[in-house]
Amino acid sequence: MPRPTPPPGTGPIVAYRSTTGHYTVIDAEAVTDVRERAVCRALLTHALMLLDAQNAADAKNPVGFN
């Protein structure tokens, strides 16, 4: 269920803040609104692309060999 504030706690989560400012912990539940789900999917796809790019950069320059 979307909430108006980030979820409490100290552990890692994957949360989506909607265009209306509500949060959904997307590693525990799906975004239900069709438009918000499309925005969330686009953000996740972009984040994965950034992670993959960083992995490729790390492979080229392992820690301690820069």
SULQUI-V608862 format. One line per field, one symbol per residue. phi: phi as a letter, one per 20 degrees, with the letter a starting at -180 (. if undefined). psi: psi as a letter, one per 30 degrees, with the letter a starting at -180 (. if undefined). burial: I if it has 24 or more other C-alpha atoms within 12 Angstrom, else O. Layout:
phi->???
psi->???
burial->???
This chain:
phi->.gcfcgffpcefbdcdeffenedcefedbefefgffffffffffffffffffffffffffcggncf
psi->kklflkkllflkljkkjlffglkkjfffllkekeeeeeeeeeeeeeeeeeeeeeeeeeeeilkfg.
burial->OIOOOOOOOOOOOOIIIIOOOOIIIIOOOOIOOOOIOOOIOOOOOOOOOOOOOOOOOOOOOOOOOO
